[in-house]
């Protein structure tokens, strides 16, 4: 998991509200968008605060949606 993602999440108060898997997905999303290592992209300033929050919300929304879709077994 990216060191920079952890630092940013702590700065905006989302760190303890996310799981390790969600943070890994955030890393992957940044790498997908920027076509380079997540830490490097963030160190170079290629990920704005606004874009980072957008990515965080996207991942959290995806996880929430998946949890709601799971049918209950009776």
HELIX and SHEET records of a PDB file:
HELIX    1   1 UNK A    3  UNK A   12  1                                  10    
HELIX    2   2 UNK A   15  UNK A   17  5                                   3    
HELIX    3   3 UNK A   20  UNK A   34  1                                  15    
HELIX    4   4 UNK A   38  UNK A   43  1                                   6    
HELIX    5   5 UNK A   49  UNK A   69  1                                  21    
END                                                                             
